[in-house]
């Protein structure tokens, strides 16, 4: 499946610049501490948000040794798939294996991890010191060679040099799926190189989460739910969708993280990924919010639907169907079951309740894999027969969208366990009290 902008990236355009500014500083920085202190002294801050305190206790970053173990697993998978090396550029997989966080530009910075032998880094010469600073913090420290290219030089000649020095002049290189075409094409010009899809290696490592990763994701979900509840308690008539989005961002900041949510009001909630149309909350308005945060690089993705004031009976009836559909997906998910069966379980509830046929009112798959990326493999969608495994994490997010009226989506993050599945967060019980816990 081709990569698309994440829902939060997409919906970010529908909020305001103010929300983006609120998300500018990274958690855990001096800027964050300053912003948190200033915000706490702001008398205009809603009390429910002002009362929040950072949720940083017990959060443990991924260690260098954990990343080393990931590289060794990648090497085992390379040998299994007959790849001689794996090519990574800036992006999630680069961080996952090496800890190097690098933005993409037209200049190539690449990490090449051979199935056997020392990894190597190809970097612009003027970026070498900055690159080595990050290498020094990760598993490649002292274990990788560095090839630096000047602006007029061909970086792909250095990839060829690195491969030849490892006896891989005729290598098969697995290319990580998000590597830009220009970098793939350039690498393909290296004589003797055969390019292959690196996804069996990268997904093979990332698709099942270990206990540490699950703890970070569970924490991210708890943070986002706490932020949502504080924002909901601060909701007032007359607010715009941008106003409420800023409350969600501010609540995440108070909790010590950068987080966001797209917000859709009234009839616009019937558009699964929203609308940029200006929207105002009125008494009786339905709101659908969708977003999350990252904790040490691991994502949450939660949707809640609620009403300011009293919900109509029609809204309550649709919510009840939606709740049953989310529960059906949860109950269907267990080791060995094909991904598509989880989608089918939720879809049957919705269609049997009269919201069909098929994709008419429930217009998307029931869920996507999650981890460091908000959307990653595998996908809970018809036609995907991949069996579920313990440690896989998904969104569980059926939706019912009635054009011209409203939409309702409930989304919690779900981990496959040894005997079934569980949600990281409690299900929403109602439109009027969305954060009550039984």
C-alpha positions as a Python dict, from the first residue, in 0.01 Angstrom:
ca = {
    (1, 'X'): (0, 0, 0),
    (2, 'X'): (142, 336, -98),
    (3, 'X'): (222, 582, 178),
    (4, 'X'): (-13, 878, 216),
    (5, 'X'): (-1, 1176, 450),
    (6, 'X'): (-110, 1071, 796),
    (7, 'X'): (-455, 1171, 912),
    (8, 'X'): (-304, 1428, 1146),
    (9, 'X'): (-98, 1577, 863),
    (10, 'X'): (-406, 1591, 644),
    (11, 'X'): (-632, 1738, 908),
    (12, 'X'): (-368, 1981, 1025),
    (13, 'X'): (-455, 2188, 719),
    (14, 'X'): (-810, 2215, 847),
    (15, 'X'): (-707, 2368, 1177),
    (16, 'X'): (-529, 2698, 1223),
    (17, 'X'): (-176, 2823, 1224),
    (18, 'X'): (-210, 2881, 1597),
    (19, 'X'): (-240, 2508, 1660),
    (20, 'X'): (74, 2446, 1457),
    (21, 'X'): (263, 2705, 1659),
    (22, 'X'): (150, 2536, 1979),
    (23, 'X'): (311, 2216, 1854),
    (24, 'X'): (640, 2376, 1754),
    (25, 'X'): (862, 2271, 2045),
    (26, 'X'): (965, 1910, 2104),
    (27, 'X'): (872, 1754, 2439),
    (28, 'X'): (1145, 1740, 2697),
    (29, 'X'): (1328, 2051, 2572),
    (30, 'X'): (1402, 2371, 2759),
    (31, 'X'): (1149, 2539, 2532),
    (32, 'X'): (886, 2291, 2647),
    (33, 'X'): (961, 2365, 3011),
    (34, 'X'): (934, 2738, 2945),
    (35, 'X'): (607, 2699, 2754),
    (36, 'X'): (461, 2475, 3023),
    (37, 'X'): (550, 2721, 3298),
    (38, 'X'): (416, 3019, 3107),
    (39, 'X'): (98, 2835, 3019),
    (40, 'X'): (37, 2731, 3378),
    (41, 'X'): (50, 3097, 3482),
    (42, 'X'): (-198, 3202, 3217),
    (43, 'X'): (-521, 3283, 3397),
    (44, 'X'): (-717, 3247, 3072),
    (45, 'X'): (-630, 2879, 3041),
    (46, 'X'): (-935, 2657, 3103),
    (47, 'X'): (-916, 2506, 3455),
    (48, 'X'): (-934, 2147, 3330),
    (49, 'X'): (-625, 2203, 3117),
    (50, 'X'): (-443, 2414, 3374),
    (51, 'X'): (-481, 2127, 3623),
    (52, 'X'): (-291, 1882, 3402),
    (53, 'X'): (60, 1781, 3501),
    (54, 'X'): (337, 1622, 3290),
    (55, 'X'): (306, 1246, 3243),
    (56, 'X'): (679, 1176, 3202),
    (57, 'X'): (739, 942, 3496),
    (58, 'X'): (843, 591, 3401),
    (59, 'X'): (898, 668, 3032),
    (60, 'X'): (1217, 492, 2918),
    (61, 'X'): (1374, 571, 2578),
    (62, 'X'): (1474, 296, 2337),
    (63, 'X'): (1832, 198, 2422),
    (64, 'X'): (2137, 156, 2199),
    (65, 'X'): (2142, -216, 2278),
    (66, 'X'): (1781, -250, 2167),
    (67, 'X'): (1871, -88, 1835),
    (68, 'X'): (2169, -324, 1799),
    (69, 'X'): (1934, -618, 1845),
    (70, 'X'): (1707, -475, 1575),
    (71, 'X'): (1999, -458, 1332),
    (72, 'X'): (2088, -819, 1405),
    (73, 'X'): (1729, -926, 1341),
    (74, 'X'): (1733, -729, 1014),
    (75, 'X'): (2048, -916, 912),
    (76, 'X'): (1883, -1252, 980),
    (77, 'X'): (1589, -1146, 763),
    (78, 'X'): (1821, -1021, 489),
    (79, 'X'): (1986, -1361, 470),
    (80, 'X'): (1644, -1528, 469),
    (81, 'X'): (1530, -1311, 176),
    (82, 'X'): (1867, -1324, -2),
    (83, 'X'): (1941, -955, 36),
    (84, 'X'): (2305, -858, 73),
    (85, 'X'): (2232, -519, 230),
    (86, 'X'): (1956, -280, 335),
    (87, 'X'): (1947, 82, 218),
    (88, 'X'): (1795, 342, 453),
    (89, 'X'): (1751, 716, 413),
    (90, 'X'): (1589, 971, 644),
    (91, 'X'): (1264, 848, 794),
    (92, 'X'): (1113, 615, 1050),
    (93, 'X'): (1310, 302, 967),
    (94, 'X'): (1637, 497, 984),
    (95, 'X'): (1542, 603, 1338),
    (96, 'X'): (1419, 255, 1429),
    (97, 'X'): (1749, 85, 1343),
    (98, 'X'): (2014, 354, 1389),
    (99, 'X'): (1861, 631, 1602),
    (100, 'X'): (1960, 884, 1332),
    (101, 'X'): (1688, 1146, 1278),
    (102, 'X'): (1743, 1308, 942),
    (103, 'X'): (1517, 1518, 725),
    (104, 'X'): (1491, 1452, 353),
    (105, 'X'): (1642, 1683, 95),
    (106, 'X'): (1786, 1648, -254),
    (107, 'X'): (2121, 1554, -97),
    (108, 'X'): (2170, 1187, -17),
    (109, 'X'): (2242, 1074, 336),
    (110, 'X'): (2212, 696, 348),
    (111, 'X'): (2288, 417, 590),
    (112, 'X'): (2373, 83, 430),
    (113, 'X'): (2351, -219, 658),
    (114, 'X'): (2507, -533, 507),
    (115, 'X'): (2385, -880, 599),
    (116, 'X'): (2744, -941, 715),
    (117, 'X'): (3018, -689, 781),
    (118, 'X'): (3034, -329, 899),
    (119, 'X'): (2753, -86, 817),
    (120, 'X'): (2848, 235, 640),
    (121, 'X'): (2712, 586, 608),
    (122, 'X'): (2719, 803, 297),
    (123, 'X'): (2683, 1170, 389),
    (124, 'X'): (2732, 1513, 236),
    (125, 'X'): (3077, 1630, 345),
    (126, 'X'): (2950, 1955, 495),
    (127, 'X'): (2699, 1753, 704),
    (128, 'X'): (2956, 1498, 822),
    (129, 'X'): (3007, 1642, 1168),
    (130, 'X'): (2634, 1667, 1232),
    (131, 'X'): (2579, 1314, 1103),
    (132, 'X'): (2859, 1174, 1317),
    (133, 'X'): (2710, 1346, 1620),
    (134, 'X'): (2400, 1129, 1576),
    (135, 'X'): (2598, 818, 1486),
    (136, 'X'): (2779, 862, 1817),
    (137, 'X'): (2452, 828, 2006),
    (138, 'X'): (2342, 504, 1843),
    (139, 'X'): (2438, 145, 1760),
    (140, 'X'): (2663, 244, 1468),
    (141, 'X'): (2913, 422, 1696),
    (142, 'X'): (3254, 269, 1634),
    (143, 'X'): (3095, 3, 1415),
    (144, 'X'): (3040, 190, 1089),
    (145, 'X'): (3253, 344, 815),
    (146, 'X'): (3175, 690, 681),
    (147, 'X'): (3202, 803, 319),
    (148, 'X'): (3159, 1176, 267),
    (149, 'X'): (3096, 1343, -69),
    (150, 'X'): (3163, 1700, -175),
    (151, 'X'): (2893, 1895, -354),
    (152, 'X'): (3031, 1822, -702),
    (153, 'X'): (3082, 1450, -640),
    (154, 'X'): (2857, 1150, -707),
    (155, 'X'): (2732, 999, -378),
    (156, 'X'): (2633, 676, -552),
    (157, 'X'): (2996, 611, -640),
    (158, 'X'): (3055, 600, -265),
    (159, 'X'): (2778, 344, -223),
    (160, 'X'): (2957, 135, -487),
    (161, 'X'): (3289, 183, -304),
    (162, 'X'): (3137, 77, 28),
    (163, 'X'): (2986, -234, -128),
    (164, 'X'): (3304, -332, -311),
    (165, 'X'): (3512, -301, 5),
    (166, 'X'): (3278, -556, 164),
    (167, 'X'): (3296, -799, -126),
    (168, 'X'): (2948, -700, -245),
    (169, 'X'): (3024, -566, -592),
    (170, 'X'): (2725, -760, -728),
    (171, 'X'): (2497, -703, -430),
    (172, 'X'): (2121, -734, -404),
    (173, 'X'): (2014, -432, -201),
    (174, 'X'): (1681, -418, -20),
    (175, 'X'): (1549, -63, -47),
    (176, 'X'): (1335, 65, 240),
    (177, 'X'): (993, 149, 102),
    (178, 'X'): (994, 525, 169),
    (179, 'X'): (1331, 592, 1),
    (180, 'X'): (1278, 860, -264),
    (181, 'X'): (1281, 754, -626),
    (182, 'X'): (1580, 977, -702),
    (183, 'X'): (1787, 791, -440),
    (184, 'X'): (1667, 449, -555),
    (185, 'X'): (1734, 540, -916),
    (186, 'X'): (2079, 671, -832),
    (187, 'X'): (2168, 357, -640),
    (188, 'X'): (2041, 149, -932),
    (189, 'X'): (2307, 311, -1152),
    (190, 'X'): (2579, 142, -948),
    (191, 'X'): (2724, -135, -1166),
    (192, 'X'): (2637, -484, -1051),
    (193, 'X'): (2368, -379, -804),
    (194, 'X'): (2024, -539, -807),
    (195, 'X'): (1749, -356, -619),
    (196, 'X'): (1480, -536, -420),
    (197, 'X'): (1189, -442, -197),
    (198, 'X'): (1325, -405, 156),
    (199, 'X'): (983, -421, 321),
    (200, 'X'): (1011, -790, 418),
    (201, 'X'): (1310, -687, 629),
    (202, 'X'): (1188, -357, 773),
    (203, 'X'): (830, -467, 830),
    (204, 'X'): (959, -805, 943),
    (205, 'X'): (1133, -625, 1228),
    (206, 'X'): (880, -353, 1304),
    (207, 'X'): (546, -531, 1263),
    (208, 'X'): (548, -710, 1601),
    (209, 'X'): (616, -486, 1901),
    (210, 'X'): (808, -594, 2207),
    (211, 'X'): (712, -517, 2566),
    (212, 'X'): (902, -187, 2572),
    (213, 'X'): (739, -64, 2252),
    (214, 'X'): (396, -164, 2379),
    (215, 'X'): (454, 24, 2704),
    (216, 'X'): (540, 341, 2511),
    (217, 'X'): (232, 306, 2291),
    (218, 'X'): (6, 236, 2586),
    (219, 'X'): (142, 549, 2754),
    (220, 'X'): (90, 757, 2439),
    (221, 'X'): (-274, 648, 2429),
    (222, 'X'): (-321, 738, 2796),
    (223, 'X'): (-172, 1083, 2734),
    (224, 'X'): (-398, 1154, 2438),
    (225, 'X'): (-712, 1036, 2616),
    (226, 'X'): (-625, 1258, 2913),
    (227, 'X'): (-572, 1554, 2680),
    (228, 'X'): (-902, 1488, 2501),
    (229, 'X'): (-1094, 1474, 2828),
    (230, 'X'): (-948, 1805, 2949),
    (231, 'X'): (-1029, 1970, 2616),
    (232, 'X'): (-1384, 1827, 2623),
    (233, 'X'): (-1439, 1968, 2972),
    (234, 'X'): (-1334, 2307, 2831),
    (235, 'X'): (-1566, 2301, 2529),
    (236, 'X'): (-1805, 2597, 2498),
    (237, 'X'): (-2068, 2709, 2253),
    (238, 'X'): (-1932, 2946, 1990),
    (239, 'X'): (-1592, 2780, 1963),
    (240, 'X'): (-1464, 2700, 1616),
    (241, 'X'): (-1303, 2371, 1520),
    (242, 'X'): (-969, 2553, 1533),
    (243, 'X'): (-1039, 2674, 1886),
    (244, 'X'): (-1101, 2321, 2003),
    (245, 'X'): (-797, 2187, 1818),
    (246, 'X'): (-585, 2439, 2005),
    (247, 'X'): (-727, 2314, 2335),
    (248, 'X'): (-626, 1960, 2245),
    (249, 'X'): (-275, 2074, 2151),
    (250, 'X'): (-244, 2280, 2467),
    (251, 'X'): (-360, 1989, 2684),
    (252, 'X'): (-94, 1764, 2529),
    (253, 'X'): (168, 2033, 2598),
    (254, 'X'): (60, 2053, 2963),
    (255, 'X'): (106, 1675, 2980),
    (256, 'X'): (460, 1709, 2843),
    (257, 'X'): (413, 1609, 2479),
    (258, 'X'): (333, 1746, 2137),
    (259, 'X'): (-6, 1624, 2022),
    (260, 'X'): (-290, 1733, 1800),
    (261, 'X'): (-634, 1643, 1674),
    (262, 'X'): (-842, 1722, 1369),
    (263, 'X'): (-1188, 1846, 1466),
    (264, 'X'): (-1509, 1825, 1262),
    (265, 'X'): (-1842, 1971, 1370),
    (266, 'X'): (-2200, 1886, 1277),
    (267, 'X'): (-2258, 1766, 922),
    (268, 'X'): (-1885, 1782, 851),
    (269, 'X'): (-1830, 1490, 1087),
    (270, 'X'): (-1981, 1278, 808),
    (271, 'X'): (-1658, 1329, 610),
    (272, 'X'): (-1417, 1067, 751),
    (273, 'X'): (-1110, 1287, 704),
    (274, 'X'): (-1292, 1612, 756),
    (275, 'X'): (-1335, 1946, 587),
    (276, 'X'): (-1146, 2275, 590),
    (277, 'X'): (-1480, 2461, 593),
    (278, 'X'): (-1506, 2697, 895),
    (279, 'X'): (-1726, 2535, 1160),
    (280, 'X'): (-1880, 2667, 1482),
    (281, 'X'): (-1993, 2460, 1779),
    (282, 'X'): (-2353, 2516, 1890),
    (283, 'X'): (-2565, 2355, 2160),
    (284, 'X'): (-2649, 2007, 2033),
    (285, 'X'): (-2355, 2000, 1789),
    (286, 'X'): (-2183, 1669, 1734),
    (287, 'X'): (-1800, 1678, 1724),
    (288, 'X'): (-1568, 1413, 1585),
    (289, 'X'): (-1204, 1449, 1687),
    (290, 'X'): (-913, 1237, 1570),
    (291, 'X'): (-545, 1262, 1655),
    (292, 'X'): (-273, 1162, 1896),
    (293, 'X'): (84, 1214, 2008),
    (294, 'X'): (420, 1036, 2018),
    (295, 'X'): (604, 908, 2324),
    (296, 'X'): (972, 837, 2252),
    (297, 'X'): (878, 801, 1886),
    (298, 'X'): (574, 573, 1936),
    (299, 'X'): (226, 679, 1831),
    (300, 'X'): (-125, 701, 1966),
    (301, 'X'): (-425, 744, 1736),
    (302, 'X'): (-762, 797, 1904),
    (303, 'X'): (-1099, 923, 1785),
    (304, 'X'): (-1386, 1037, 2002),
    (305, 'X'): (-1731, 1159, 1903),
    (306, 'X'): (-1944, 1361, 2144),
    (307, 'X'): (-2215, 1625, 2164),
    (308, 'X'): (-2222, 1962, 2337),
    (309, 'X'): (-2530, 1927, 2554),
    (310, 'X'): (-2797, 1674, 2465),
    (311, 'X'): (-2775, 1421, 2184),
    (312, 'X'): (-3078, 1341, 1972),
    (313, 'X'): (-3223, 992, 1983),
    (314, 'X'): (-3104, 944, 1626),
    (315, 'X'): (-2749, 1022, 1732),
    (316, 'X'): (-2774, 788, 2031),
    (317, 'X'): (-2905, 504, 1814),
    (318, 'X'): (-2620, 538, 1565),
    (319, 'X'): (-2366, 559, 1848),
    (320, 'X'): (-2496, 233, 1993),
    (321, 'X'): (-2444, 56, 1658),
    (322, 'X'): (-2097, 207, 1627),
    (323, 'X'): (-2005, 94, 1978),
    (324, 'X'): (-2118, -261, 1901),
    (325, 'X'): (-1914, -260, 1579),
    (326, 'X'): (-1598, -152, 1759),
    (327, 'X'): (-1658, -424, 2021),
    (328, 'X'): (-1716, -685, 1749),
    (329, 'X'): (-1379, -602, 1591),
    (330, 'X'): (-1209, -632, 1929),
    (331, 'X'): (-1368, -970, 1998),
    (332, 'X'): (-1279, -1102, 1651),
    (333, 'X'): (-910, -1016, 1684),
    (334, 'X'): (-685, -1294, 1813),
    (335, 'X'): (-369, -1477, 1702),
    (336, 'X'): (-408, -1677, 1382),
    (337, 'X'): (-716, -1491, 1260),
    (338, 'X'): (-667, -1322, 920),
    (339, 'X'): (-661, -943, 923),
    (340, 'X'): (-966, -924, 698),
    (341, 'X'): (-1183, -1108, 953),
    (342, 'X'): (-1160, -816, 1196),
    (343, 'X'): (-1290, -575, 933),
    (344, 'X'): (-1567, -820, 841),
    (345, 'X'): (-1685, -850, 1202),
    (346, 'X'): (-1732, -477, 1247),
    (347, 'X'): (-1879, -428, 900),
    (348, 'X'): (-2142, -698, 960),
    (349, 'X'): (-2272, -515, 1268),
    (350, 'X'): (-2304, -189, 1078),
    (351, 'X'): (-2460, -338, 764),
    (352, 'X'): (-2703, -555, 965),
    (353, 'X'): (-2819, -239, 1143),
    (354, 'X'): (-2925, -90, 809),
    (355, 'X'): (-2615, 114, 729),
    (356, 'X'): (-2519, -67, 412),
    (357, 'X'): (-2459, -220, 177),
    (358, 'X'): (-2090, -272, 219),
    (359, 'X'): (-1892, 57, 219),
    (360, 'X'): (-2189, 292, 174),
    (361, 'X'): (-2189, 434, 529),
    (362, 'X'): (-1878, 262, 667),
    (363, 'X'): (-1650, 382, 390),
    (364, 'X'): (-1302, 276, 506),
    (365, 'X'): (-1122, -26, 652),
    (366, 'X'): (-1167, -94, 1022),
    (367, 'X'): (-805, -34, 1113),
    (368, 'X'): (-440, 11, 1031),
    (369, 'X'): (-123, -112, 1190),
    (370, 'X'): (54, 123, 1428),
    (371, 'X'): (394, 172, 1584),
    (372, 'X'): (643, 450, 1528),
    (373, 'X'): (431, 556, 1232),
    (374, 'X'): (66, 630, 1296),
    (375, 'X'): (-16, 417, 991),
    (376, 'X'): (198, 113, 916),
    (377, 'X'): (165, -253, 831),
    (378, 'X'): (-48, -457, 844),
    (379, 'X'): (-397, -334, 758),
    (380, 'X'): (-730, -468, 879),
    (381, 'X'): (-898, -471, 540),
    (382, 'X'): (-1080, -711, 314),
    (383, 'X'): (-840, -921, 112),
    (384, 'X'): (-559, -916, 368),
    (385, 'X'): (-524, -1277, 477),
    (386, 'X'): (-213, -1222, 690),
    (387, 'X'): (-267, -1398, 1025),
    (388, 'X'): (-261, -1181, 1336),
    (389, 'X'): (28, -1232, 1578),
    (390, 'X'): (73, -1136, 1944),
    (391, 'X'): (238, -795, 1966),
    (392, 'X'): (78, -648, 1655),
    (393, 'X'): (-93, -315, 1724),
    (394, 'X'): (-384, -168, 1527),
    (395, 'X'): (-638, 106, 1539),
    (396, 'X'): (-991, -27, 1596),
    (397, 'X'): (-1199, 242, 1426),
    (398, 'X'): (-1521, 155, 1249),
    (399, 'X'): (-1727, 455, 1145),
    (400, 'X'): (-2081, 541, 1039),
    (401, 'X'): (-2105, 851, 818),
    (402, 'X'): (-2446, 983, 717),
    (403, 'X'): (-2410, 1253, 449),
    (404, 'X'): (-2573, 1583, 540),
    (405, 'X'): (-2636, 1472, 901),
    (406, 'X'): (-2334, 1359, 1104),
    (407, 'X'): (-2071, 1091, 1143),
    (408, 'X'): (-1965, 883, 1441),
    (409, 'X'): (-1629, 714, 1476),
    (410, 'X'): (-1483, 551, 1785),
    (411, 'X'): (-1114, 469, 1768),
    (412, 'X'): (-890, 308, 2026),
    (413, 'X'): (-555, 138, 1978),
    (414, 'X'): (-561, -241, 2007),
    (415, 'X'): (-284, -491, 2077),
    (416, 'X'): (-306, -858, 1985),
    (417, 'X'): (-236, -1070, 2293),
    (418, 'X'): (-163, -1440, 2334),
    (419, 'X'): (-533, -1519, 2380),
    (420, 'X'): (-718, -1238, 2204),
    (421, 'X'): (-687, -861, 2193),
    (422, 'X'): (-718, -563, 2424),
    (423, 'X'): (-755, -188, 2386),
    (424, 'X'): (-502, 49, 2539),
    (425, 'X'): (-784, 282, 2647),
    (426, 'X'): (-1142, 234, 2773),
    (427, 'X'): (-1413, 250, 2510),
    (428, 'X'): (-1623, 564, 2500),
    (429, 'X'): (-1958, 489, 2668),
    (430, 'X'): (-2179, 765, 2525),
    (431, 'X'): (-2203, 1084, 2323),
    (432, 'X'): (-2287, 1296, 2627),
    (433, 'X'): (-2034, 1146, 2873),
    (434, 'X'): (-1758, 1023, 2640),
    (435, 'X'): (-1490, 980, 2908),
    (436, 'X'): (-1684, 809, 3185),
    (437, 'X'): (-1537, 475, 3287),
    (438, 'X'): (-1764, 196, 3408),
}
